[in-house]
Amino acid sequence: MDTYFNTEERPVNITDFELAEANQRFMVKVYGWMCFALAITGFMSLFVVHFEPLLNFFVSHTGFFIFLLIAEVLLVATLSARVEKMSLFTCTLTFLIYSILNGITLAPLFLVYTSSSIASTFFICAGTFAAMSLFGYFTKQDLTKWGNILIMALVGLIIATLVNLFIHSTWIYWITTYAGVFIFIGLIAYDTQKLKDMSALTLEETEEGRKMTIMGALSLYLDFINLFIYLLRIFGKRN
């Protein structure tokens, strides 16, 4: 997203008030798409959980479940790398398909954790997300330096998580859990500020501007989902 959308240049002949209004409209659209995608994910998870044959199929066919996880990664990678060449329809459809697949792959969480603890963790995550997103939007501090550090920490987190798939260390599990919480809390603020800094005034009614909205929603959606998963490790009560 950083390589596609130029956020360094301010549109000419634009007052501070007009720019602030444009940013607010842009952020409202971003949050709208993010919440819509979260709703789709939640609906799909509940659908799979309550449709027992489908849930049993995913549980008993581990290979297909892994295929869905790989498909999710490929969708995000494709969307991020080729958004400039995609049409708005394809960009939006890819985002929505990803949210559907994510809902399917998150459904087994209901087999591991109680529904009440999943619900309470969701509200904890939503409150944390709202607080950090407000901080990122209103703070005068430049979070770019922290963002670079958090992204490097995220790479380390991914590597540690992959390693632990083979060694099954309890220590690494909990270290990555708490590290993941702090990393994504920071990324929420960083991504929000980055999105706010995008001047959408001259782009918001164009295809490029609408694609910018989708990419912004994807960024915050990923932050929310990952924070939720790590918080669930801490607050979730197992069945």
Sequence and secondary structure as in RCSB ss.txt:
>XXXX:A:sequence
MDTYFNTEERPVNITDFELAEANQRFMVKVYGWMCFALAITGFMSLFVVHFEPLLNFFVSHTGFFIFLLIAEVLL
VATLSARVEKMSLFTCTLTFLIYSILNGITLAPLFLVYTSSSIASTFFICAGTFAAMSLFGYFTKQDLTKWGNIL
IMALVGLIIATLVNLFIHSTWIYWITTYAGVFIFIGLIAYDTQKLKDMSALTLEETEEGRKMTIMGALSLYLDFI
NLFIYLLRIFGKRN
>XXXX:A:secstr
 TTTS  SS  TT  HHHHHHHHHHHHHHHHHHHHHHHHHHHHHHHHHHHSHHHHHHHHH HHHHHHHHHHHHHH
HHHHHHHTTTS HHHHHHHHHHHHHHHHHHHTTHHHHB HHHHHHHHHHHHHHHHHHHHHHHH  S  HHHHHHH
HHHHHHHHHHHHHHHHH  HHHHHHHHHHHHHHHHHHHHHHHHHHHTS  TTTTTSHHHHHHHHHHHHHHHHHHH
HHHHHHHHHH  B 
